[in-house]
């Protein structure tokens, strides 16, 4: 079992499923409890095999969002590896199979920071026409170009997903909300609603940043000091308490406790540091009514065993970072989103580079799994990384890749202690050669 610090959420928009749809959303949702933490300053990589007209329609859709909610900035690039990667193409097997006219894939860390969004936008839809000829049933696949109106609305919808808006309900009246999961006819009114804007305000301007905070009274302490943890929540929910967790440098939870919230929404807690506490950076994680906030503090001391005791009377715990003794590579594969091994890769088909390791360490330790992909000419087309907990025994890590174009590629996999401390944990990088065709 492995414990990844990021997981992948797939948001698929079925805008080609026939259904009547009218009205603004009655409620709103976000796709997952996550958000962008890049100050909403996006680099958008835009690639198209369908001409500039469709690129302009997508940019127009982004500008419409910005006109309605001017809390983000963006730049368009023709490269790859951006915050938001948009691929405009005639069709795609996955889109055709499910009848989607748009598809968005979001990657984010466990603590809720979105790292990347990949968007697919087709320009045609495929359908099956069934006829009877001389008593035999004949099924014919036909392609029908999407109208420019339909494509533009799909672009609006998918960019909403890229901002991490989910699908909205419908109340039976026009105009139809752009985040409704079913299509509107071209002659029906559909667009960004005030509820869409309220959802973004709630997600980015309220829920994570204003409704819960936690901090320590100082940023640095000496062993033997008392750490005062302070915070505030809003709104106050009767009967709810704040759960506090103290995490070691290896991110393991060693002690938990709860604290009551005052009527004004404030809370405080005292954490005593034994005199034997070793120099480390510790993390305090606070959770309340589905909200999460965290803070860090430093402890300075001589090289002693690291222990933390909560005022509530919790016992002492040794939290020395584990020492890595040996890491072996078991296998590295290219797999699909279901985890099945792939023998061939197609352009614009999302795949995952998955590596399995065995280790005899005493307990879990943080490691950084890095995947670098180069073209046959030696140009780097993607570098991605994620932090995982390497367990005693068997661990499996992976990174996603959405190849833009056919060709031969070389994949190199590294396992380091961290990006800031690039100490390799395997003697040589893992190398895979793959042909995208």
C-alpha positions as CSV (number, residue, x, y, z in Angstrom):
1,X,0.0,0.0,0.0
2,X,1.2,3.5,-0.7
3,X,0.2,6.9,0.6
4,X,0.3,9.4,-2.2
5,X,0.3,13.1,-1.4
6,X,-1.8,13.7,-4.5
7,X,-4.8,12.0,-6.0
8,X,-6.5,12.3,-9.4
9,X,-10.0,13.5,-9.9
10,X,-11.7,13.0,-13.3
11,X,-14.5,15.4,-14.2
12,X,-16.3,14.3,-17.3
13,X,-18.9,16.5,-18.9
14,X,-21.6,14.6,-20.8
15,X,-23.0,17.5,-22.8
16,X,-24.1,15.2,-25.7
17,X,-26.6,13.2,-23.6
18,X,-30.1,14.2,-24.7
19,X,-32.2,15.8,-22.0
20,X,-34.3,18.8,-21.5
21,X,-32.5,21.4,-19.3
22,X,-33.7,24.7,-18.1
23,X,-32.9,27.3,-15.5
24,X,-30.3,28.4,-13.1
25,X,-28.8,26.0,-10.7
26,X,-30.7,25.5,-7.4
27,X,-27.5,24.7,-5.6
28,X,-23.8,24.6,-6.3
29,X,-20.9,22.3,-5.6
30,X,-17.2,22.1,-6.1
31,X,-15.7,19.0,-7.7
32,X,-13.5,18.0,-4.8
33,X,-12.4,19.8,-1.6
34,X,-9.5,21.4,-3.3
35,X,-8.5,24.7,-5.0
36,X,-5.7,26.4,-6.9
37,X,-3.1,27.9,-4.6
38,X,-1.1,29.8,-7.3
39,X,-2.7,33.1,-6.6
40,X,-5.0,32.2,-9.5
41,X,-2.3,33.3,-12.0
42,X,-2.6,30.7,-14.7
43,X,-0.4,29.7,-17.6
44,X,-2.7,28.0,-20.1
45,X,-1.1,25.7,-22.8
46,X,-3.4,25.7,-25.8
47,X,-2.9,23.1,-28.6
48,X,-5.3,22.6,-31.5
49,X,-5.4,20.4,-34.6
50,X,-8.6,22.2,-35.7
51,X,-7.5,25.7,-36.6
52,X,-7.3,29.1,-35.0
53,X,-11.1,29.7,-35.0
54,X,-11.5,27.1,-32.2
55,X,-8.6,28.5,-30.3
56,X,-10.2,31.9,-30.4
57,X,-13.5,30.5,-29.2
58,X,-11.7,29.0,-26.2
59,X,-9.9,32.2,-25.4
60,X,-13.2,34.0,-25.7
61,X,-14.7,31.6,-23.2
62,X,-11.9,32.3,-20.7
63,X,-12.4,36.0,-21.2
64,X,-16.1,35.6,-20.4
65,X,-15.3,34.0,-17.1
66,X,-12.8,36.7,-16.3
67,X,-15.4,39.4,-17.2
68,X,-17.8,37.8,-14.8
69,X,-15.3,36.9,-12.0
70,X,-12.2,39.1,-12.2
71,X,-10.1,37.3,-9.6
72,X,-7.7,35.4,-11.9
73,X,-5.1,36.2,-14.5
74,X,-3.9,34.1,-17.4
75,X,-1.4,33.8,-20.2
76,X,-1.6,31.6,-23.3
77,X,1.3,29.4,-24.3
78,X,1.9,27.0,-27.1
79,X,4.1,24.8,-25.0
80,X,3.2,22.0,-22.5
81,X,3.3,21.5,-18.8
82,X,1.2,24.5,-17.9
83,X,-1.3,24.9,-15.0
84,X,-4.2,24.3,-17.5
85,X,-3.5,22.2,-20.6
86,X,-6.2,22.5,-23.3
87,X,-6.3,20.1,-26.3
88,X,-8.7,20.9,-29.1
89,X,-9.1,18.0,-31.5
90,X,-11.5,16.5,-33.9
91,X,-12.5,13.6,-31.6
92,X,-11.1,11.2,-29.1
93,X,-11.9,7.5,-28.5
94,X,-12.9,8.2,-24.9
95,X,-15.0,11.1,-25.7
96,X,-16.7,9.3,-28.6
97,X,-17.3,6.2,-26.4
98,X,-19.1,8.1,-23.7
99,X,-20.7,10.8,-25.8
100,X,-18.9,13.7,-24.1
101,X,-18.3,17.0,-25.7
102,X,-15.7,17.9,-23.1
103,X,-13.5,16.3,-20.5
104,X,-11.5,17.7,-17.6
105,X,-8.9,15.9,-15.5
106,X,-7.7,17.6,-12.3
107,X,-4.7,16.6,-10.2
108,X,-4.3,17.8,-6.6
109,X,-2.4,17.2,-3.4
110,X,-4.1,15.6,-0.4
111,X,-4.2,18.9,1.5
112,X,-6.2,20.4,-1.3
113,X,-3.8,22.3,-3.6
114,X,-4.6,21.7,-7.3
115,X,-1.5,21.2,-9.4
116,X,-2.8,20.7,-12.9
117,X,-5.9,20.5,-15.1
118,X,-6.1,18.8,-18.5
119,X,-9.0,19.7,-20.8
120,X,-10.1,17.9,-24.0
121,X,-12.5,19.7,-26.4
122,X,-13.6,17.9,-29.6
123,X,-15.1,19.6,-32.6
124,X,-17.3,16.8,-33.8
125,X,-19.6,14.3,-32.2
126,X,-20.0,10.7,-33.2
127,X,-23.3,8.8,-33.1
128,X,-24.6,5.4,-34.2
129,X,-27.5,5.3,-36.6
130,X,-29.3,1.9,-36.7
131,X,-31.2,0.9,-39.9
132,X,-32.7,-2.4,-41.1
133,X,-31.7,-3.6,-44.6
134,X,-33.2,-6.8,-46.0
135,X,-34.1,-7.9,-42.5
136,X,-30.6,-7.3,-41.1
137,X,-29.8,-4.6,-38.5
138,X,-27.1,-2.3,-39.7
139,X,-25.3,0.1,-37.4
140,X,-23.5,3.0,-39.0
141,X,-21.2,5.5,-37.3
142,X,-21.6,9.0,-38.4
143,X,-19.7,12.2,-37.6
144,X,-21.5,15.5,-37.1
145,X,-19.6,18.7,-36.5
146,X,-20.5,20.5,-33.3
147,X,-22.0,23.9,-33.9
148,X,-19.8,26.8,-32.9
149,X,-22.3,27.7,-30.2
150,X,-22.1,24.2,-28.8
151,X,-18.3,24.2,-28.8
152,X,-18.2,27.6,-27.1
153,X,-20.5,26.5,-24.4
154,X,-18.5,23.3,-23.9
155,X,-15.4,25.5,-23.5
156,X,-17.1,27.6,-20.9
157,X,-18.3,24.5,-19.1
158,X,-14.9,22.8,-19.0
159,X,-13.0,25.9,-17.9
160,X,-15.5,26.0,-15.0
161,X,-14.4,22.5,-14.2
162,X,-10.7,23.6,-14.5
163,X,-11.5,26.2,-11.8
164,X,-12.9,23.2,-9.8
165,X,-16.6,23.9,-10.1
166,X,-18.7,20.7,-10.2
167,X,-22.0,20.1,-12.0
168,X,-25.0,22.1,-10.8
169,X,-28.7,21.2,-10.5
170,X,-31.4,22.8,-12.6
171,X,-34.7,24.5,-11.5
172,X,-36.7,24.2,-14.8
173,X,-36.4,27.8,-16.1
174,X,-34.2,29.5,-18.7
175,X,-31.5,30.6,-18.8
176,X,-29.7,27.3,-18.4
177,X,-26.7,27.3,-16.1
178,X,-23.4,26.7,-17.9
179,X,-22.4,24.1,-15.3
180,X,-25.5,22.0,-15.8
181,X,-24.3,18.6,-17.0
182,X,-26.7,18.2,-20.0
183,X,-26.8,20.1,-23.3
184,X,-28.9,23.0,-24.2
185,X,-30.2,23.6,-27.7
186,X,-28.5,26.3,-29.6
187,X,-31.6,28.4,-29.6
188,X,-31.9,28.2,-25.8
189,X,-30.3,30.7,-23.5
190,X,-27.4,29.3,-21.5
191,X,-24.4,31.0,-19.8
192,X,-22.5,31.8,-16.6
193,X,-25.0,32.3,-13.7
194,X,-24.7,34.3,-10.5
195,X,-24.7,31.0,-8.7
196,X,-21.5,30.0,-10.6
197,X,-19.9,33.3,-9.3
198,X,-21.2,32.6,-5.8
199,X,-19.6,29.2,-5.9
200,X,-16.2,30.6,-6.9
201,X,-16.5,33.3,-4.2
202,X,-17.3,30.6,-1.7
203,X,-14.5,28.3,-2.8
204,X,-11.7,30.9,-3.3
205,X,-12.6,33.9,-1.2
206,X,-14.4,32.3,1.8
207,X,-14.3,28.7,2.6
208,X,-10.5,28.0,2.7
209,X,-9.1,31.4,3.6
210,X,-11.6,33.2,5.8
211,X,-13.7,30.6,7.6
212,X,-10.8,28.8,9.4
213,X,-7.3,29.9,10.4
214,X,-4.7,28.4,12.7
215,X,-1.3,29.8,13.8
216,X,1.2,29.5,16.6
217,X,2.2,32.5,18.8
218,X,5.8,32.2,17.5
219,X,7.4,30.7,14.6
220,X,10.4,29.2,16.5
221,X,10.8,27.6,19.9
222,X,13.4,26.0,22.2
223,X,12.9,22.7,23.8
224,X,11.0,23.1,27.1
225,X,8.9,26.0,25.7
226,X,5.1,26.1,25.5
227,X,3.6,26.5,22.1
228,X,0.4,28.4,22.0
229,X,-1.9,27.4,19.1
230,X,-4.5,30.1,18.2
231,X,-7.2,30.0,15.6
232,X,-10.6,31.1,14.5
233,X,-13.6,29.5,12.6
234,X,-16.7,31.0,11.0
235,X,-19.5,30.2,11.2
236,X,-19.6,28.6,14.7
237,X,-21.5,25.3,14.7
238,X,-23.1,24.3,18.0
239,X,-21.7,21.0,19.2
240,X,-18.6,21.0,16.9
241,X,-15.1,21.0,18.3
242,X,-11.7,21.6,16.6
243,X,-9.6,18.6,16.2
244,X,-5.8,19.2,16.5
245,X,-3.1,16.9,15.2
246,X,0.6,17.2,15.7
247,X,2.6,15.7,12.9
248,X,6.2,14.7,12.9
249,X,8.8,15.6,10.2
250,X,7.8,12.3,8.4
251,X,4.2,13.5,8.4
252,X,2.9,10.8,10.7
253,X,0.2,11.7,13.2
254,X,1.6,11.0,16.6
255,X,-0.9,12.8,18.9
256,X,-4.4,14.2,18.6
257,X,-6.7,16.2,20.9
258,X,-9.8,18.5,20.6
259,X,-10.5,22.0,21.8
260,X,-13.7,23.9,22.2
261,X,-14.7,27.0,20.2
262,X,-15.8,30.2,21.8
263,X,-19.1,31.9,20.8
264,X,-17.0,34.4,18.8
265,X,-15.3,31.5,16.9
266,X,-11.8,31.6,18.5
267,X,-9.9,28.8,20.0
268,X,-6.6,28.3,21.7
269,X,-4.4,25.4,22.9
270,X,-1.1,24.9,24.8
271,X,1.4,22.4,23.6
272,X,4.4,21.7,25.9
273,X,7.7,20.7,24.4
274,X,9.9,18.5,26.6
275,X,13.5,19.6,27.1
276,X,14.7,16.6,25.1
277,X,12.9,17.6,22.0
278,X,15.3,17.5,19.0
279,X,15.6,20.3,16.4
280,X,12.8,19.8,13.8
281,X,10.0,21.5,11.9
282,X,6.6,20.3,13.1
283,X,3.2,20.8,11.7
284,X,-0.1,21.5,13.5
285,X,-3.2,20.4,11.6
286,X,-6.7,21.7,12.7
287,X,-10.0,20.5,11.3
288,X,-13.5,21.8,12.0
289,X,-16.8,21.0,10.3
290,X,-15.2,19.9,7.0
291,X,-12.7,22.8,7.1
292,X,-8.9,22.3,7.3
293,X,-6.1,24.7,8.2
294,X,-2.5,24.1,9.2
295,X,0.5,25.8,10.7
296,X,4.2,25.0,11.2
297,X,6.8,25.8,13.8
298,X,10.5,25.1,14.4
299,X,12.1,23.6,17.5
300,X,15.8,24.2,18.2
301,X,17.8,22.0,20.5
302,X,20.8,19.6,20.7
303,X,20.6,16.1,19.1
304,X,18.2,14.5,21.4
305,X,15.3,12.1,20.8
306,X,12.3,14.1,19.6
307,X,9.2,13.9,21.8
308,X,6.0,16.0,22.1
309,X,3.6,15.9,25.0
310,X,0.2,17.5,24.8
311,X,-1.1,19.4,27.9
312,X,-4.0,17.0,28.0
313,X,-1.6,14.4,29.4
314,X,-0.7,12.4,26.2
315,X,2.3,10.1,26.6
316,X,5.6,10.9,25.0
317,X,6.4,9.6,21.5
318,X,9.6,9.1,19.7
319,X,9.4,10.8,16.3
320,X,12.9,10.6,15.0
321,X,12.9,10.5,11.1
322,X,13.4,7.0,9.9
323,X,16.6,6.0,8.3
324,X,16.5,4.5,4.8
325,X,18.4,1.2,4.7
326,X,17.7,-0.2,1.2
327,X,15.3,0.5,-1.7
328,X,14.9,-1.9,-4.6
329,X,13.1,-1.3,-7.9
330,X,10.5,-4.1,-8.5
331,X,9.0,-2.9,-11.9
332,X,8.0,0.1,-13.9
333,X,5.1,0.0,-16.3
334,X,2.9,2.3,-18.4
335,X,-0.7,1.8,-17.4
336,X,-4.1,3.3,-18.1
337,X,-6.4,5.0,-15.6
338,X,-7.7,1.5,-14.5
339,X,-4.1,0.3,-13.8
340,X,-4.0,-2.1,-16.7
341,X,-0.6,-2.4,-18.5
342,X,-0.4,-0.8,-21.9
343,X,1.5,-2.2,-24.8
344,X,0.8,0.9,-27.0
345,X,0.2,4.6,-26.4
346,X,-1.9,6.9,-28.6
347,X,-1.6,10.7,-28.8
348,X,-3.8,12.6,-26.3
349,X,-4.4,9.4,-24.4
350,X,-3.7,9.9,-20.7
351,X,-1.4,7.2,-19.3
352,X,0.5,6.7,-16.0
353,X,4.1,5.8,-15.4
354,X,3.9,3.5,-12.4
355,X,6.8,2.2,-10.4
356,X,6.9,-0.4,-7.6
357,X,9.6,-0.4,-4.9
358,X,10.5,-2.6,-2.0
359,X,12.2,-1.3,1.1
360,X,13.3,-2.6,4.5
361,X,13.0,0.7,6.3
362,X,11.6,0.5,9.9
363,X,8.8,2.9,9.2
364,X,7.4,5.2,6.5
365,X,9.6,8.1,5.2
366,X,8.8,10.9,2.7
367,X,10.3,10.5,-0.8
368,X,9.9,12.4,-4.1
369,X,9.0,10.4,-7.2
370,X,10.1,12.3,-10.4
371,X,9.3,11.5,-14.0
372,X,11.2,13.2,-16.8
373,X,10.0,12.6,-20.4
374,X,12.2,13.6,-23.4
375,X,11.6,13.5,-27.1
376,X,13.9,11.5,-29.5
377,X,15.6,14.8,-30.2
378,X,16.5,15.1,-26.5
379,X,14.1,17.9,-25.7
380,X,12.4,17.7,-22.3
381,X,8.6,17.7,-22.9
382,X,7.5,17.1,-19.3
383,X,8.9,16.9,-15.8
384,X,6.5,16.1,-12.9
385,X,7.0,15.0,-9.3
386,X,5.0,14.0,-6.3
387,X,5.8,13.3,-2.7
388,X,5.0,9.9,-1.4
389,X,5.4,7.9,1.8
390,X,7.8,5.1,1.2
391,X,6.6,2.2,3.4
392,X,8.3,-0.8,4.9
393,X,7.7,-3.5,2.3
394,X,6.0,-2.8,-1.0
395,X,5.1,0.7,-2.3
396,X,3.8,1.8,-5.7
397,X,4.0,5.4,-7.1
398,X,2.8,6.9,-10.3
399,X,2.7,10.1,-12.4
400,X,0.4,10.9,-15.3
401,X,1.3,11.9,-18.9
402,X,-0.9,13.1,-21.8
403,X,1.4,12.9,-24.9
404,X,0.6,15.7,-27.3
405,X,1.9,14.1,-30.6
406,X,3.2,10.9,-32.1
407,X,6.9,10.1,-31.8
408,X,9.5,8.2,-29.8
409,X,10.1,9.3,-26.2
410,X,12.5,8.4,-23.4
411,X,11.1,8.2,-19.9
412,X,13.4,8.6,-16.9
413,X,12.2,7.9,-13.3
414,X,14.1,9.2,-10.3
415,X,13.5,8.5,-6.6
416,X,15.0,11.3,-4.4
417,X,14.7,12.2,-0.7
418,X,13.2,15.5,-1.9
419,X,13.6,18.2,-4.5
420,X,15.5,20.4,-2.1
421,X,17.7,17.5,-1.0
422,X,18.3,15.6,-4.3
423,X,19.8,12.5,-2.7
424,X,19.0,9.5,-4.9
425,X,17.4,6.5,-3.2
426,X,18.0,4.2,-6.1
427,X,21.5,3.9,-7.7
428,X,20.5,4.7,-11.3
429,X,17.4,6.3,-12.9
430,X,14.8,3.9,-14.4
431,X,14.6,4.3,-18.1
432,X,11.7,3.4,-20.4
433,X,11.5,3.9,-24.2
434,X,8.0,4.3,-25.6
435,X,6.5,5.0,-29.1
436,X,3.4,7.1,-29.3
437,X,1.5,6.3,-32.5
